[in-house]
Structures are given as structure tokens and as C-alpha cells.
Amino acid sequence: MTGLLLKDLLYLKRQGRIFLFLLAFYIIFFAATGSGTDQITSMLLTLIPMLPMIVLTNAFAYDEMSKWNTYALTLPITRGKLVFARYLLTLLLTCGMALIPFLMNLLSGSLSEETGAAVYAASGAALLLCEILIPLFYRFGTQKARLALLVIVLIPTLGAFLLKQARFAAPSDAQILFLLKISPVFLVVFSVVSYYLSCKILENKEN
């Protein structure tokens, strides 16, 4: 399992350096322009769902180009472990991204319940989106699944716009709190279903 994770991390080593450089640049830029912690946190919150999806897409694309699955299936590694490594990579990336705004607010003394809830919600969205994508990548490959990625991103945006145009009442604080409380159970169940689907798809593939 460690070797499978290391393979993906080595693939993405160069991209990781570029991301860290850009992250440091924007943090310094916002700090130099007098932007507060809230503005920097808002920027980081948008990256929490985005980065794991980008990294995951690139990891699958690299595997396709190198014919990794064909080679991996000849090794004494179960298909379940191959699939699980991708879910573990997603979890590690999401937690790593979530730690940045969390620690920044904690060290600056501006950490609040609202900030914690926002970080948690962004992390949950990242996991949910990636767990939708992983079975699609195994089933259709990265080229076709990228179209699904666009749909996945556009549907919530379009839905929020339509709800706003229809003037639906925003959920109350109590409703939001209830959703946050039950969300861990939903995420666990969804993760199990997604993992099961991915394993079944890979088992039915010859290479």
C-alpha cells in the first residue's frame, strides 16, 4: 500500500512544488495588500475541493499513459488494494489541504466555529466529488470522465442559481447544523458504495 501511494506522490512531485509556490505567492500577496485572514481563508476554501480532483485526474491520466493497470494486475496485489490506494490518496490530499486554513486561523487566533464548519464542508465536498469521479475514471477513462467532471461541477452551480432565482428560502442555522451532524454518516456510506463500485468495475476489466 505504501508503494502504491509513493508511486502517485512521485508522479505528482513536480506539480506539488508548483502548487506550493503558487500558494505561498498568494498568501504573501494577500498579506502584503492588507487582506485579512478571512480573505485568505476564502481563497483556500475554494482550493480544498479543487486540488484533490485535479491531482486525482492527473494520477489516473499518468496511469493510462504508462499502461500501469496492465502491469499492476500482473503483480501480487489485489485489485481492492489498487482501488483503496486511490481513495487513501484522496483522503490524504483533502486532509492536507484542510489543515492549511485550519492551522492558519488557529495560529492567528481567528479560528471560529464558522471557519471550522466551512473547512469541514469544503473537505466533505472534496471527498464527495472525488468519490463520484473514481468509479467513472475506472469505467470510462480520464478523457470521457473529464466531461463528467464538468457536469459534476456545473450541476451544483446551476442548481444554486435556479434556487436563488426561484427565491427559495435559505436553510436555517438549525437545518445546516443538522446536516453537518449527519454528514459523516452519509460520507462513510457513500465512500463504501463508491469503493465497492470501483472494485467491481476493475474486476470486470481485463486490463
N, C-alpha and C positions, 0 to 999 in steps of 0.2 A: 504493500500500500504506500509506504514511504517513497519507494522508487517511482511509482506512478505519479505521485504528487510532484516529486522532484523533476520529472520529465516535463510536466506542464510549466513549472516555475522557470526552468531553464529556457523553454520556448519563449516565455514572456519576460525574460530578464531585461531585454533592451527596452521594451515598451514600459516596463516598470520604472526604469530610470527616467524616461521621458515624462511619465506621469508625475513622478516625484519632483522633477524640475519645474513643471508647469504649476503644480500645487504650491510649491514654495514661492514661485513668482507671484501668483495671485494673492497669496496670503500677505506677502511683503507689499504688494501693490495696494491692497485694500488698507493695510495698516498705515502706509505712507500717505494715503489720501484722506486719512482721518475716519475711515469707515469703522464702525463699531463691531463688536463680536457678533452681533445679530446678523449683520450683512454677510460676514464671512461664513457664519453658520448656515445661512440660507443657501449660499453658493455650494457649500459642502453637502448639504442635504440633497441637492439635485444630482450630485455625483454618486451618492450611495446606490441608487437603483441603476444608474447608467453604467458605471465601471464594471461591475460583475458581468453584465450582459455582453459588453464589448470584449472583455477578456475571455469569456466562455465561447463566444462566437469565433474568436481568433484561435483558441485552443482546438476546437473542432475543425476549423479550416486547415490548420497545420497538420492535423492527423490525416485529413483527407489527402492532402498533397503528398505526404510521406507514406501513404498506404499503411498507416500504423495499425489499424484494426486487423488487417490481413496478417501482419506479423504477430501482433499481440495474441491472437487466437491460437497460435501455434505454441505459445508459452504455457507453462503450468500455472496459469492464472485463470480463475473463474470469471465468467462474464459479469457476474454480480459484483466482483471486486473492481473490474474495469469501470462499470457504471457508478459504483459507490465513490470511486476516486473523483469523479466529476462533481458529484453532489458535495463531497467534502471540500473540494476546491472552491465551489460556490459559497459555502458556509464561511470558509476562512477569509475569502475576499470581502464578503459582506461585513463580517465582524471587524476586519481590519479597517475598512472604510468607516464604519460606525464609530470606532474608537477615536478617530481623528477629531470630529467635532465634539464628542463627549469629553475627551481629555482637555481639549482647548477651553471649553466652557468651565470645566471643573477647576483647572489651574488658574483661570482668570477670575474665579469666584462668581461667575454669572450663570452657573448651572441652575436651571429651574425645572419644575415638573413639566412645563410646556415644552422645553427644549428636549428633555428626556423622552417625552412622548413622541415628538417629531422625529427624533433619531430612530426610535423603535419602529415607528410607522414606515419610515423610509427603508429601514432594514427589512421589514416584513414584505414590503413591496418588491425589493430586490430579490428576495428568496422566491416569492411567488412567481415573478416574471421568469426567472431562470428555470424554475421547476416546470414551467409551461414549455420553455424552449428546449430543454434537454431531450425529452421524448421526440420532439419534432426534428431535432438535429439527427437523432439516430434513425428516424424513419425516412426523412426526405433529403438529408444532407444540408450543408450550410447554404448553398445557393438558393434552394427553394424555401428553406426555413427562414431566410432573411426577409422574405416577403411577409411571412407570418409575424416576424418581429415588428415590422411596420404596422401591421394590423393590431398587434397587441398594444403598441404604444398609442395608436390613434384612437382605439375604441374608448378607453377611459377619458381621453381628452374630449372626444366628441360627445360622450355621454354626459360629462360635466357641463359642457356648453349647452346641450339641449335641456338639461335640468335647470340651468340658470335661465334660459330663455323661457321655459315653462313656468318659471317663478316658483319652483318647489321650495318649501321651507327647508332651511339648512338643519341638519341634525342637531339636537340639543346636546349640551355638555354631558348629560346623563346617558344619552344614547351612544355618544362617542366613547365614554368611559366603559360602557357595557361591551362595545365592540372590541375595545382594546383588551378587556379581560378575557374574552372568549377566543381572541385571535391566536394565542399559542396553540390551543387545541386544534383549530382549523389548519394552521400551518403544519402541524405534525401529521395530521390525517392526509393533507394534500401532498406532503412530502413522500409519505409511504405509497400513496397511489401513483404518484409520478415516477418514483423509483421502480415500482412493480411494472409499470408500462414500459419504461426504458429497458428493463431486463428482458421482458417478453419480446420487445422489438429486436433487440440484439440477438437473442436466442434464435429468432426466426431468420436471421440473416446468415448467409454463407460466408461473408467476408466483411 
